[in-house]
Amino acid sequence: MLSSSSTTVKNLPLKRRLCFLLKLVCFVSSVLIFCEFLIYYVVIFQCRWPDLKGGAHMSEKETSASVLKAIILADTHLLGEIKGHWFDKLRREWQMERSFQTALWLLQPDIVFILGDVFDEGKWSSPQAWADDVRRFRKMFKYPVSTELVAIVGNHDIGFHYEMTTYKVNRFEKVFNFTSGKLITRKGINFVLVNSVAMEGDGCAVCRTSEEKLVALSHKLNCSQQKLNHSNKRCSDVEKLPASEPILLQHYPLYRKSDAECTGEDSAPPEEKNIPFKEKYDVLSEEASQKLLWWFQPRLILSGHTHSACEVLHVGKIPEISVPSFSWRNRNNPSFIMGSITPTDFSLQKCFLPFESRVFTIYCAAGALLVILVLAHVQLLTPPFYFAQRLISKHKAV
């Protein structure tokens, strides 16, 4: 009987240590699961599809049938083998994959647009490196059959104008079924995809081909928007498209002097806002911008490239939205745009992703608490409860 009691006493500290270790494992696991998985659901769950102006006068059935739900993001910059550190790649790709897959699951968009710079090193990639980058992209940004994904080319995908070659352009087009001057029409809404890197205006082979396609597409759209009883021989043999003013999708923004007029928490930092933009590098040239506006008279322009948010009006009536980067490598507060679009109307809403600084703060707080618990357990730190109890006991004794 005595030996049994002695064994129980000896085993008690071991059981306590195992129980404490189990609690620590549960605590650490809970923090990791929240910061690396659940936080994306908590944050994106708060995002809502924007209502259209006429939404209150439409039935639920009409709204779901006629409204195109689009997610627009930009500048994912998947790191390559040259500049990408393995841990940086692992971290950033996990963040973007969880954000994208969570957004698809919660929001269920009809279509997703990526406005260029899908890859960070497409302008340098060897065939093998390119194949590896494409494989990782398809894993991260996989999507169901109910959703369509459309990617627009950016300067990091094929290089700036002086680095751009037909081989690089064709390589991108083969993967993403992208052609400059391509029109896609969904639910009667016309989207024009522009290779803005090829809008140099110097008559290079890729530039010339791109502009010819855009001019032909402009002619089709203009003819489609004319009244049926309007007789025009130039439009007699032209394929008719939905009579909806187009939405331009491109990587470079149209010409603007700087980001000085941009506002919002995800606009450029104050020290960068007044830095003048360089034409054909930061933004399209003024001449190329005027061409696109004249050719298409768009009702909305969506662009990326600057990694910061901005909203400007061109010729006093055409809005352009610059979409910030989707990667935490470029921003502490990445986001994407949610758009409810019809042939005659649109409404946009921004959806922010988890702030990396807040995730880091959670990890730091959890780490500090973990250290305190361990020190208290090994009695190197007096637990606050016992410390308070001692103070009360001394006070009563006095």
Secondary structure, DSSP 8 states (H G I E B T S, - for coil): -HHHHHHHHHHHHHHHHHHHHHHHHHHHHHHHHIIIIIHHHHHHTT------TTGGGS-HHHHHHH-EEEEEEB---B--TTT--HHHHHHHHHHHHHHHHHHHHHH--SEEEEES--BSSTTT--HHHHHHHHHHHHHHT---TTSEEEEE--HHHH-STTT--HHHHHHHHHHH---TTEEEEETTEEEEE--GGG---S--HHHHHHHHHHHHHHHHHHHHTS-TT---GGGTTS----S---EEE-SS----S-STT--STTS--HHHHTS---BTTTB--HHHHHHHHHHH--SEEEE-SSSS-EEEEETTTEEEEE--BS-TTT-SS-EEEEEEE-SS-EEEEEEE---HHHHHHHHHHHHHHHHHHHHHHTTSS--HHHHHHHHHHHHHH-
